[in-house]
Amino acid sequence: MNAIDTAIYSRLQGTGALTTLLSGTTAIYHLQAPDGATLPYVVWSIQAGGDENLSRHRVKQLVYFVRGYSGVSAAQAGSIDAQLDTALHLVPLTVSGWTDLWLAREQDLELVEIQPSGRQIFTAGGLYRQITEKN
């Protein structure tokens, strides 16, 4: 994980109201949950972005998809998402070597997956835009 990923993980893992809803404080994953992970959990990943290249200063603009998964209900996934929003929307991150300029939720997303067994897995989350400048 890079410095921004580390900052996101630390923020989410340190949000007690969020971790209370999960299957444990380690139920927060980058890119994907491991095989056999116990629901509910959170996953985040980069959806888009990169260097701005608008000036001589290094500025990155990244869009993260941060979402909660539940095997119980869409309502439980929504409750996890509400805590994700509280932890991330317009709350500056501390990113080693970078100055946080902006972190804001831009879109809401909901999904339901049907596993081969017929079990439903509910997902609720959002896209967050992170703009940082290299110190």
Secondary structure, 3 states (H helix, E strand, C coil): CCHHHHHHHHHHHCCHHHHCCCCCCCCEEECCCCCCCCCCEEEEEEEEEEECCCCCCCEEEEEEEEEEEECCCHHHHHHHHHHHHHHHCCCCCCCCCEEEEEEEEEEEEEEEEECCCCCEEEEEEEEEEEEEEEC
